[in-house]
Amino acid sequence: MNNHDTFLLDNESVPFLKNQTIMEAAKAAGRYIPHLCWHPEFGAYGGCKLCTVKVNGRLVSACTTAAQVDMAVENRTAELDGKRRVLLQMLFVEGNHFCPSCEKSGHCRLQATAYEMGMTSPHFDMFYPDRPVDASHPDMLLDFNRCILCALCVRASRDADGKEVFAISGRGIRSHLIVNAESGRLADTNFSKDDRAATICPVGALLKKRVGFAVPIGARPFDKTPISQEGQK
């Protein structure tokens, strides 16, 4: 294998290196594959399924599938974006994602991805879950209603911060984020606003206190640039 090996992504050639996944190669080439739970700093999680692509007609996760020579990868097709739109609609109704009242609006990857996929309504009936808001920590707010179970805070706390403050508990529809303290309160852990886990949440589940709306609506990253153009070369 050499540095010039390529595969086709929506009929355009994308180079890749040994052991790179489809997602990693696409990201390096400035090509957008929709995703929420994948992050370049951590190993693939394969949870959200938004990065599902077709490889030679077979559905696979771009974040877990190794790039190979002569792959024909379908990504931004009407069929796949339609499936992603349904997944997003399900995420929106499962929790509390009322964007106009959320501090993360304009900087939220869930919201920005929904715009990119052309999602204009939740479509399904709202779950209206009754989940707590943990404001016990002096510097951070934890809103369980907005968690999308991407496990990025779990991985960042474990792998980058060495603390294991968070975990995912339960299975299936009963899966939920927990705080690893006997009380279940964020204040009763060694979590810090300077931790990597404090800044990695793609939605408004983990927010720093006393800085809300410091950047006005309209001046935030995804107010200016669609998520599909993020980091393009």
Helices and strands as residue ranges (DSSP letters): E 6-9, E 12-15, H 22-28, E 52-55, E 58-61, E 72-74, H 78-94, G 99-101, H 109-116, E 133-134, E 140-143, G 144-146, H 152-155, I 156-160, E 166-169, G 172-174, E 176-179, G 186-188, G 196-198, E 206-208, H 221-224, G 227-229
